[in-house]
Amino acid sequence: MNYAAHYERLIERARHRVLVGYKERHHLRPRCMGGGDESENIVELTPEEHHLAHQLLVKLHPRNAKLAQAAVLMS
């Protein structure tokens, strides 16, 4: 499975829409990988999308323990 392609599609869809109601902020480049809080590094996702994004990041970076920990804490 191409996890990177799935992640990119999820993020592209999020960039071009406005969510109404509850939403969560997601860092495109995680802070544990050097990402910051700049608006260019943040997208709004539904809770389900946010969980999926973190699961995909763990698949893309399996040796990053902080990403794995974040995914577990979201469960």
C-alpha positions as YAML, in Angstrom:
chain: A
units: angstrom
residues:
- id: 1
  name: MET
  ca: [0.00, 0.00, 0.00]
- id: 2
  name: ASN
  ca: [1.25, 3.47, -0.84]
- id: 3
  name: TYR
  ca: [0.90, 5.22, 2.53]
- id: 4
  name: ALA
  ca: [2.51, 8.42, 1.26]
- id: 5
  name: ALA
  ca: [-0.06, 8.77, -1.52]
- id: 6
  name: HIS
  ca: [-2.93, 8.25, 0.92]
- id: 7
  name: TYR
  ca: [-1.48, 10.83, 3.30]
- id: 8
  name: GLU
  ca: [-0.98, 13.36, 0.50]
- id: 9
  name: ARG
  ca: [-4.56, 12.92, -0.76]
- id: 10
  name: LEU
  ca: [-5.93, 13.39, 2.75]
- id: 11
  name: ILE
  ca: [-3.91, 16.57, 3.25]
- id: 12
  name: GLU
  ca: [-4.73, 18.00, -0.19]
- id: 13
  name: ARG
  ca: [-8.44, 17.51, 0.41]
- id: 14
  name: ALA
  ca: [-8.12, 19.25, 3.79]
- id: 15
  name: ARG
  ca: [-6.29, 22.23, 2.31]
- id: 16
  name: HIS
  ca: [-9.11, 23.04, -0.10]
- id: 17
  name: ARG
  ca: [-12.15, 22.99, 2.15]
- id: 18
  name: VAL
  ca: [-13.66, 24.66, 5.16]
- id: 19
  name: LEU
  ca: [-14.89, 22.43, 7.97]
- id: 20
  name: VAL
  ca: [-17.94, 23.44, 9.96]
- id: 21
  name: GLY
  ca: [-18.30, 22.18, 13.49]
- id: 22
  name: TYR
  ca: [-15.72, 20.30, 15.51]
- id: 23
  name: LYS
  ca: [-12.30, 20.02, 13.89]
- id: 24
  name: GLU
  ca: [-8.77, 19.27, 14.97]
- id: 25
  name: ARG
  ca: [-5.52, 20.95, 13.96]
- id: 26
  name: HIS
  ca: [-2.91, 18.68, 12.41]
- id: 27
  name: HIS
  ca: [0.76, 19.52, 11.88]
- id: 28
  name: LEU
  ca: [1.77, 18.50, 8.35]
- id: 29
  name: ARG
  ca: [5.36, 18.14, 9.46]
- id: 30
  name: PRO
  ca: [5.08, 16.88, 13.03]
- id: 31
  name: ARG
  ca: [6.77, 18.93, 15.72]
- id: 32
  name: CYS
  ca: [8.84, 15.89, 16.72]
- id: 33
  name: MET
  ca: [10.27, 16.01, 13.18]
- id: 34
  name: GLY
  ca: [11.06, 19.73, 13.22]
- id: 35
  name: GLY
  ca: [7.68, 21.14, 12.19]
- id: 36
  name: GLY
  ca: [6.41, 24.35, 13.72]
- id: 37
  name: ASP
  ca: [3.11, 26.07, 14.41]
- id: 38
  name: GLU
  ca: [3.16, 28.19, 11.24]
- id: 39
  name: SER
  ca: [-0.16, 28.34, 9.37]
- id: 40
  name: GLU
  ca: [1.48, 26.67, 6.34]
- id: 41
  name: ASN
  ca: [2.19, 23.63, 8.52]
- id: 42
  name: ILE
  ca: [-1.37, 23.26, 9.90]
- id: 43
  name: VAL
  ca: [-4.53, 21.81, 8.36]
- id: 44
  name: GLU
  ca: [-7.92, 21.23, 9.91]
- id: 45
  name: LEU
  ca: [-9.16, 17.65, 9.95]
- id: 46
  name: THR
  ca: [-12.15, 15.78, 11.31]
- id: 47
  name: PRO
  ca: [-11.29, 13.61, 14.33]
- id: 48
  name: GLU
  ca: [-11.44, 10.49, 12.14]
- id: 49
  name: GLU
  ca: [-9.14, 12.04, 9.52]
- id: 50
  name: HIS
  ca: [-6.75, 13.20, 12.23]
- id: 51
  name: HIS
  ca: [-6.51, 9.69, 13.64]
- id: 52
  name: LEU
  ca: [-5.95, 8.28, 10.14]
- id: 53
  name: ALA
  ca: [-3.26, 10.90, 9.42]
- id: 54
  name: HIS
  ca: [-1.33, 9.80, 12.50]
- id: 55
  name: GLN
  ca: [-1.69, 6.14, 11.63]
- id: 56
  name: LEU
  ca: [-0.31, 6.87, 8.16]
- id: 57
  name: LEU
  ca: [2.60, 8.86, 9.61]
- id: 58
  name: VAL
  ca: [3.51, 5.88, 11.80]
- id: 59
  name: LYS
  ca: [3.52, 3.66, 8.71]
- id: 60
  name: LEU
  ca: [5.69, 6.18, 6.85]
- id: 61
  name: HIS
  ca: [8.14, 6.62, 9.76]
- id: 62
  name: PRO
  ca: [8.05, 3.35, 11.71]
- id: 63
  name: ARG
  ca: [11.21, 4.11, 13.72]
- id: 64
  name: ASN
  ca: [9.90, 7.38, 15.12]
- id: 65
  name: ALA
  ca: [8.76, 6.51, 18.65]
- id: 66
  name: LYS
  ca: [7.18, 9.92, 19.24]
- id: 67
  name: LEU
  ca: [4.87, 9.49, 16.24]
- id: 68
  name: ALA
  ca: [3.88, 6.06, 17.51]
- id: 69
  name: GLN
  ca: [3.22, 7.46, 20.97]
- id: 70
  name: ALA
  ca: [1.01, 10.23, 19.55]
- id: 71
  name: ALA
  ca: [-1.00, 7.68, 17.56]
- id: 72
  name: VAL
  ca: [-1.49, 5.53, 20.66]
- id: 73
  name: LEU
  ca: [-2.61, 8.51, 22.74]
- id: 74
  name: MET
  ca: [-5.23, 9.34, 20.10]
- id: 75
  name: SER
  ca: [-6.76, 5.87, 20.34]
...
